[in-house]
Amino acid sequence: ERAYVPQAGSSQSRAALLTGLYPHQNGQIGLATWKFRLYRENTPNLIRSLKQAGYRTGIIGKLHINPASAFPFDYKQIPNSNFSRKQLGDYAKRAAEFMGQEDKPFFLSVNYPDPHRPFLRQVKGLPKKPLNAKDVKPLPYFGIDTPELRQQTADYYNCMSRLDSLIGDLLKALNRSGKRKDTLIIYMGDHGADLLRGKRTSYEGGVRIPMIIRWPGASVGQRRAELVSTLDLFPTFCEIAGARTPKALVGRSLKPILHGQTPEWRRYLFTEFHLHSNHNPWPQRTVRDERFKLIHNPVAGVVNPGYDFTMGKKFFAAPEAELMAKATVAVRAAYALMKKPPAFELYDLQADPHEFNNLAADPTHAPMRERLIAELRRWQKETNDPLIDPAIARRFFQLIQDAGTGERKPLRFAA
């Protein structure tokens, strides 16, 4: 119920999953499309570890990490993004082909294009009964309700419905292979919805994801509330497969949780942001505990370029003033804060799950703020985070700003 990605972007999230490292540790801090890449091609990764343990490895759909050669999959199909959703039935067909090739244990990553933008209402009859604006309400963490946003929300749900159908086809292919009884299945997203206060942000709508795990023989019917990260999957797979676990991994194996045990678990969970494309650099670091969440904006005092990117004509025909016209005072304040963030944001996720009320300047919450700041600094030191130095954070932000939107210049930290 509380699963997270380390950064709310596809390349960054996927690289973190496959290397078991935060983006600032592995180097994939921005989109592969914009030439951002791992620091080192020989960074230990899940695919190499599982191959060494005797597993066949396959990927269907885009990898979206540079360099792709760092991940020596045995089987690769449909490597493009496929945002036009062509021949969606091929994903399950290729999966069936891979699963039927040998009897060796396998790892297969199937990466569907839904629910990525564009939010296509229907593709070859899927979903059979598409939703319309009148059928839905916007997600509550938007804080905004307009006809245009309702239609986008409806089409996002239509994409999810289509994805559900396609995953059903994939599971049928697994059933036909005769291997479902000993296959661990994980359903997850690589970031939140590409809508307001979601993807490309550090808010819960961006970094909190669905994660459903089925492991035959493990405990069934569980709803777990531990703070888990996709960084935990690499060590989980290594433990299950008997593979060597690289020492540098920062996650923890989920195996005891999957078996219904209650191990002493992490008290704090961390996420980060750097940029998506060169349009929207905005360094951030976050920490949350059981109830409170702190967001640090090291270049506070200037306008966040990601705000106009998300609120602009790329995604909305209506101008910002129209989107905000019926919003409450609290919601307007939250968007104003998002546009020009302060150095720290503090949210009580129990009382304010949608992160509308920043408590960072509230004297009664000062002890909580200082405790979380201390934990954030500790984590930054432990993970060798370059942005612990405010001067480096400002330089990073300025370099991306200077690169411009058309030059596609990569930026790498010294690793």
N, C-alpha and C positions, 0 to 999 in steps of 0.2 A: 504493500500500500504506500510505501514511502521510498521509491526507487528514484535515483537521480543519474544524470549524465554529468561529467565534469565540465563540459562547455556546450551551450545550446546552439550547435551548428553541426552539419552532417560530417564534413571531413574531420573536424576536431573530435567529435564524439566517436567516430569509427576508429580513428587512430588510437584514441585512449583505450577503447575496448580491446583492440588487437595488440597493443604494446603493454597494457596494464599500467600506464604512466599518464600523469596529467599533461595537457597540451604544452605547458611551459617546460616540461621535462623532456618530451619527445620531439618537440619542434613544430608539430602540425598545429599552429596557432590560428590559421586562417584557411579559407577554402583552397582545395587543390586546384580548382578552376583558375585561381589567381596566382598559381605557381608557388604557393606556400607548401612546405615539405618537411619531412622528418629531418632532424639534424644529421642522422647517420643511417645509411641504408642497412647497416648490420645491427641496428637496434634489435635486441631479442624480441620475438613476437610469438603470439599464440600459434600461428600456422607452423612455424619452424619447430616449436616445442612439441606439438601434436604429431607432426611427421616423424620426429625422432622417436616418439613413443609407438610408432607403427600404424598411425592413422592415415587414411586417405583424406585429402582435404579438397573441398570444392566451394566455389562461389558462383551464384547466379544473381545477376544484377550488378550495379556499379560498386566498385571499391571506393573510389573518390579519395584516395590517399596517395601522396607522392613520396618516394617513387614506388610505383606498383610492383617493381621488381623485388622490393623488400619482402614481399609476401608470396612465396613460391607455391601457390595453389596447384594441385594436380589437375584440376578441372575448372575451366572458366567458360561461362556462357552469358550472353546478353550483357556485355560490359558497359553499355551506354546508359545514360540516365533514363531514357524512355519516358520523358514527361508527356509525350503525346499518347501514351498508353497503347502502343501497338502490340498486338498478339499477346495479350496478357496470359492466355492459356499456356504459352510456351514455358512459363516459369515452372509450373508443376510437371510439364512433360520433360523438361531438362533435369529436374530433380529426380524423376522416376528413372531416367536414363542413368544418372550418377549412382543412385542407390542400388541399381540392379547390376552394376558392372562387376563387383567383387564382393566377397564375404568378409573382407577386412573391416575393422571398425572405421567409422567415418565421422568427419566434421563437415557440415554443409551450412553455409551462410546464404540465405535466400533474401534478397533485398528488393522488395517491391517498390515501384514508383509512387503509389498512393501511400499516404495522403498529401504528397508534396504539391505545391502550386505548379501549374494552374489547377484550381479545384474544379475538375470536370464533372458536370452534373450526372452524366450517364455515358457509358462506353459499352457498345454492343449489348445493350439491354441490361447492363448492371449499373446501379441496382434496379430491380424490377419496378419498384415504385419510389422514384426519387422524391426527396423532401423539397419543399419550397419555403420561402421566407415565412409564410403564415404558419408553418408547422413547428417552428423553433423559436427559441430565445437565444440571444448571444450568451457566450460563456460568462459567468458572473465576474470573473477577474478582469474582464474588459471594462466594466463600469459604464459602458455606453450601449445604447440601443437605438439603432437606426434601421430603416428598411434595407439599405445596402449591406449593412453589417449582418443583418438577419439572413440575407440571401447567401452571403459568403459563408456564414456558419452552416446553413443548410447544405451547401455544396461540399463543405469540409466533411460533414456527416455522411454525405453521399459517397465521398471518397473512402471513408472508413467502412461503410457498408460493403462497398465493392471489394475492399481489402479483406473483409471477413469472408466473403464468398471465395476469394482466391486462396486464402489460407485453408479453407475447407477442402478445396481441390488438392492442395499440397498434402494435407493430412491423409486424404484418401490414397494418394500415391504412396505415402509411407505405409499405410495399412496393406496395400497390395504387395509391397516389397517383402512383407512378413517380418519386418524389423522394428515395428513400433514397440513391441514388448520390452526391448532393451535400448530404447532411444530416449535420451534426454531432450526435451523440447523447450525452447525459450522463445516467448513472444515479447518483443520490446520495441520501443521507439528510440530514435537517435536524438530526439529533442522534442519540445512541445510544439503546439500548433503554430503555423506561420500566420499568426493574426496578432492583434494588439497585445502587447506585454507578454509575448510568448517567445518564439524562436528569436535568437539574436539578443536576448536579454538574460539577466541573472535572476529574474523573478521566478516564482514557482511555476508559472505558466510556461516558462522556457526550459528549465532544467529538470523539472519533475516529470517522470515518464511512466507509462504503463509497463509492468513486468509480470508476466505470468509464466510459471515454471511447472512443467510436468516431468517427473522422474519416476518411472515404474519402480516400485519397491520402497519409495520414500513415503513420508507422511502425506496424506491426501486431505483436501478440503481446508487447508490452512489459509488464514488471512493474517499475514505477519506485518508488524509495525516497525521493525528495526529500520534504522537509517542505512540503506544500502546504495551502492553505486555500481555502475557498469564496470568500474575498475575491479570489482570483486569477482567478475566472471572468469578472467584469465586464471587466477589461482584456484577457482572452483573446478574448472575444466582440467587443470593439471592434476589436482588431487584425485578426481574421479578416474582420469585416464592413466594414472600412474606415471605421468610425465614429470620431467625435472622442472621445478618451479624457479624461474630466474630470481636472484636475490633482490633485485631492485624493485620488484613489484610493490605497489603501495596498498593494494586491496587485500581483502581477507576471503578465504573460502567460505561459500555459503552452504557447504555440505551439512554441517550440524543443524542449521536452520531448516534445510529441506527435509531433514529427518525428524523434525519436530522437537529438537532439543532447544534449550534456552541458554546459549553460551553468553558470557559477559561480552557485550558488544560495544561498538564505538559510541562515544558520547557526542562527538562533533563530526559534522560532515562538511566538506569544502567543495566549492565550485569556483569557476573563473570565467572571464571573458577577455578577449583581445580584440578581435575583429572578425568579420565574416568575409566581405570583400573590401577593397580599398575605399568603398563608399562610407563605411561605418566603423572606424576604429573607436574603441572605448574601453580601455583597460579597467577591469573590475576584479575584485576578489571577494568571496563570500564565505561565511561560516554560519552554520545553524546548529542548534542543539535540539532538545526535545520540544522546546516551545518557541524560542526566539531566534531571529535571523538577522545577521549583520551584513550589509553590503558596503564595501569600501570602494570609493571612486578616487583614485590617486591623482587624477587631473581635474578635480572639481573646480568649478568657477567658470567653465566655458560650456558652450552648447554641445550636447551629445549629437554627433552627426547621424547616429542611428535613429534618432527621433524623427527627423524629417524624412528619412528613408522609409520608415514604416508608415508614417502618417500621410505620405505624399501620394502623387498621382499614379505611382507604380502599383499601388494597391487599392486606392480609393478614388472614385470619381468625385465624391463630395469633398469640399474643402474642410480643413480642420475645424473651422468655426462652426460649420454645420454638424460635424460629428459630435462636437462638444456641447451643442446648443441645449440639450435637455439633461446634461450630466449634473450630478449633485456638486455642491461646493467641495466636498471631500475628494471626489473623483477628479474634478478640475485641478485641485491642488496636487494630486498624485501625478497627473500628466505634466503639470508645470515642473514638478520635481524631476520627472523622468527626462524632460527636455534640458534642464540645467541642474544636474544633481549636486548635492552637497558632498562633502568628503565622506560622510557616513550616513547610512540609512539603517534604522533598527525597527523591526516589525515583530509584533506579538502574533505569531501564527495561529494561536488558539483563539484569541479575541478578534483578530483581523487577518483571516486566512488569505484574503486577496491583496494584501499589502498596500492599503490605501493610506494608512496613518503612520507617518514616520515619527518614531519616538526618540530618535537619537539626541535631540536637544532637550528632552524632558528630564529635569533633575532627578525625578524619582526613579528613572531607569538608568541613571549614570553608572551604578555598580555593574549592572548587566552589560551595558555598552563596553565598559572597560575590561570586563572579563572576556568578552568575545573578541575584542581587539587584541588582547594578550594571546588568546588561542590562535587567532589568525596569524600573528607575527611568529609564533612558535612554529606553526605549520609552514610558513614561507621559508623560515630558516632550514627546517628539516628537509624540504623539497628543493632547496637551492633556487628559490624563485628570484629572478632578476628584478622583478618589479617591487621588491621590498624597498628598493631605493627609489624615492620619489623622482629624482632627477632622471633615472632611466625610464620610468613610466612616462614622464613628460616628453623625453626624447623619442621614445617609441611612438607616441601619439603624433608628434610633429612629423616624424619621418613618413608615416602612412599618409598624413594629410598632404605632405609635399609631393608624394608620389603621384597624386592625381588619379582620376578615375579611368584613364585610358592607357596608362603605361604598363600596368600589371607588374610592378616591381616587387619582388619578394623581400621580406625582411626577416633576418634570422638573429636570434640571440646568440651570444657566445656560449657554447655548450661545454 
